[in-house]
Each structure stands twice: as structure tokens, then as C-alpha cells.
């Protein structure tokens, strides 16, 4: 969320319950606009931004989880995941294209096929992204939660609530870091969970921004480093899996085994870089 939005939240005037629509509505408005644009004029950057917006919404819903309807919230978060996945399918091809260009060698025919596959993913997602029902359901989600929160009899102080939920996300991140650090060798699954936990903390820090005490703000710089290093690892892992799952794509290159070997080497290199960052952070 942009700085101009978070600065509008005043912890002295709002409780956690009344702050929810102030936080959620700009995100939903942005998601609606991004989905519409992606359906009409899809671009790598536009799809990436939509994916981020949906993840921010998922993080906000997680933060408010203890206050939300136990039956309603999972359905709403499933909608956010669906939109994120739709944007992600084409975005995954964009990342694969970037990596193939990085490799450079004998990638021409494969690049063309991957570009066609990306367009197919976009076409498949257009019905969802352009469906007016998406806008309706997103707006309904905010309205339903806001109504339920407004009916609560014991409102919570906003700063106390924000500090507590961010602290819980940080606790979960530390747990993921310890689990990844305890592994005898770099563990892709543990690193993936660590990366997701870091994203959640970062999004909450950005969402609640000026409301938080200093102890939380000190972690933001480190989180960006974790996301950059572990995100680079995830890019090559996801691209390698995408190639292995699409044998027809891989067959278009003159050297499929060589292509997979390159991805394997790149994965190991980025895995070592991520592990090194983790070790430095544990000292």
C-alpha cells in the first residue's frame, strides 16, 4: 500500500475494527483496476502488480483472522488466491523467458514456444479477470467483513492490535528461519516456507506502517534482502519445474538435457547464495 494511504490511518481515532475498511478498500480498488487492465492489455509488470495486491489482501485477512467469521474468511481468501494464481500463471512464463534470455544459448525456438504458452495462459485467465463478478465479490468481501467487525461489542485499540499481529507474523518467521537453519543441507521446502513468511511480515509492516512501534520497523531492511535472495531462488526453481512439466516445450530446444543442466546449476548456485544469507543472519 502506498505511503499516502497508510498515513491516513490515525491510531488515536480508529480502533482495529473501524480501520479495516480504511486498509482494505484501497487494496480492493487497486485489484479491480489491475485485473481489468490485465484482461485488456496484459503485461509482465501489470500481472506482477496484481499478484502482489492479492497477496497483500491475503496478508490483511490473515492479520484480522482472529476477529473474522470462521466460515466466511476462508472463502474470501480463496478468491484472493484464485486471482493471484491466475496472474501468476502468465507471470511464471515471463520469469522463464527472462531466465532463458539469461542463458542465451540455443534459446530461440524455445523462447518462441514459451511466449505462445504465456499467451495461452493469459487467454485462459481473461474470462476470470474480466468477469464483473470479480469486482462484485471483492467489494462484497470488504463490506461483509466491515459489517461483522462493526458489530463487535469490545473494539480493540488499533496500535495494540497492529503491534500484536505483526509480532505474531515475526514469531512465525523466526520459526521458519530456525527450521531452515537447522537443516543439514539447504532445504528447498523450508526455504520456500521461509520466503512466504517473510513476505507476510513485510506486507503487514507496510500495511500498518506508521502505527507500529520502532522494534518492528527495524526488520524491514532485512526482509527486503531475504525476499530478493530467496525470490531469485524461487524463480529458477519454478521455471525448472515448469519446463519439466511441459515436455513439449522442452522438446523445441536442440539440447533439452543441456537446458535442464543449466537450470540445475543455476538452482544450486542460488540455493548456496540463499543459504549464505541465512547463515550471516544467524550470527
C-alpha positions, -999 to 999 in steps of 0.1 A, spaced: 0 0 0 13 34 -8 25 58 19 -3 82 12 -28 55 22 -12 44 54 -6 79 66 -44 84 66 -48 59 94 -47 75 128 -44 51 157 -58 77 181 -91 80 162 -97 45 149 -100 11 165 -89 -21 148 -124 -28 137 -131 6 121 -96 7 105 -103 -24 84 -122 -8 56 -97 20 55 -70 -5 49 -89 -30 27 -108 -7 4 -78 9 -14 -63 -26 -20 -96 -39 -34 -100 -8 -57 -64 -14 -69 -70 -51 -75 -102 -44 -95 -83 -18 -117 -53 -41 -122 -75 -71 -131 -94 -51 -157 -61 -38 -172 -46 -73 -172 -76 -87 -190 -74 -60 -218 -37 -52 -220 -17 -78 -201 19 -70 -193 45 -87 -172 46 -57 -148 8 -54 -146 4 -91 -138 32 -89 -112 15 -59 -95 -19 -77 -94 -3 -107 -78 13 -85 -51 -20 -68 -44 -38 -101 -39 -11 -112 -16 -14 -80 4 -51 -87 7 -44 -123 19 -19 -109 45 -45 -83 57 -72 -111 60 -46 -132 80 -39 -103 103 -76 -98 110 -82 -136 112 -89 -137 150 -117 -112 145 -133 -127 114 -161 -151 108 -146 -186 107 -167 -197 78 -167 -166 57 -129 -158 58 -116 -189 41 -139 -184 11 -128 -148 7 -91 -158 10 -97 -185 -16 -109 -158 -40 -77 -138 -35 -56 -169 -41 -76 -176 -73 -69 -142 -87 -33 -144 -76 -28 -178 -93 -45 -165 -125 -20 -136 -127 8 -160 -116 4 -185 -144 13 -160 -171 39 -143 -148 56 -177 -143 62 -178 -181 75 -143 -180 101 -154 -154 110 -184 -175 115 -162 -206 139 -139 -186 159 -169 -174 161 -183 -209 174 -150 -222 199 -150 -194 212 -184 -206 211 -172 -242 224 -204 -257 201 -220 -284 171 -205 -268 154 -190 -298 129 -218 -307 122 -224 -270 116 -187 -263 90 -186 -291 72 -216 -277 72 -203 -242 58 -170 -254 30 -189 -271 23 -208 -239 23 -175 -219 -3 -161 -243 -24 -193 -238 -22 -188 -200 -33 -152 -205 -62 -162 -227 -73 -188 -202 -73 -162 -174 -91 -134 -192 -125 -148 -185 -118 -146 -148 -100 -113 -148 -127 -95 -169 -157 -111 -152 -178 -84 -135 -184 -109 -107 -148 -105 -96 -155 -68 -88 -187 -77 -70 -172 -104 -49 -142 -83 -39 -164 -54 -28 -187 -78 -10 -158 -93 9 -148 -59 23 -185 -50 31 -192 -83 48 -161 -81 70 -166 -45 78 -202 -51 89 -191 -80 111 -163 -60 127 -186 -30 133 -210 -53 153 -183 -64 177 -190 -53 213 -154 -49 225 -134 -30 200 -96 -33 201 -71 -4 202 -56 -2 167 -20 2 176 -21 -27 201 -38 -49 176 -14 -40 148 17 -45 170 3 -78 182 -4 -92 148 29 -81 133 47 -96 163 29 -129 156 39 -128 120 75 -121 131 74 -150 155 63 -174 127 91 -160 105 117 -167 132 103 -202 135 108 -207 97 143 -193 99 153 -217 127 138 -247 108 157 -238 76 189 -231 95 187 -265 114 186 -285 81 218 -304 75 219 -290 39 199 -263 21 163 -274 21 141 -260 -7 108 -267 10 120 -250 42 133 -220 22 100 -217 4 81 -215 36 106 -190 50 101 -168 19 63 -168 23 66 -160 60 90 -131 51 65 -117 26 37 -118 51 58 -98 77 68 -73 51 33 -67 38 20 -62 73 48 -38 81 39 -18 50 1 -20 57 3 -9 93 33 14 87 32 45 109 11 28 136 39 4 146 64 7 173 101 11 164 110 -25 172 91 -37 141 104 -11 116 140 -23 122 133 -56 104 121 -41 71 155 -37 55 165 -73 63 132 -86 50 139 -70 16 172 -88 14 156 -121 23 129 -116 -4 154 -107 -30 177 -136 -24 150 -162 -18 128 -148 -46 157 -153 -70 159 -189 -59 122 -195 -63 122 -180 -98 147 -206 -111 130 -235 -91 96 -226 -105 109 -222 -140 128 -256 -139 96 -273 -127 76 -255 -155 99 -269 -181 99 -304 -167 61 -304 -166 59 -293 -202 79 -318 -222 65 -304 -255 81 -271 -247 114 -286 -238 115 -307 -269 116 -275 -291 152 -268 -280 181 -286 -297 196 -295 -263 169 -303 -238 193 -320 -214 217 -292 -216 189 -267 -208 179 -287 -177 215 -290 -166 218 -252 -168 187 -247 -147 200 -273 -122 234 -255 -119 216 -221 -116 193 -235 -89 223 -248 -69 241 -215 -72 211 -196 -60 205 -221 -32 240 -216 -19 235 -178 -21 203 -181 -1 219 -204 25 248 -180 29 224 -151 36 207 -173 62 240 -181 79 250 -145 81 217 -136 96 221 -162 123 254 -150 135 
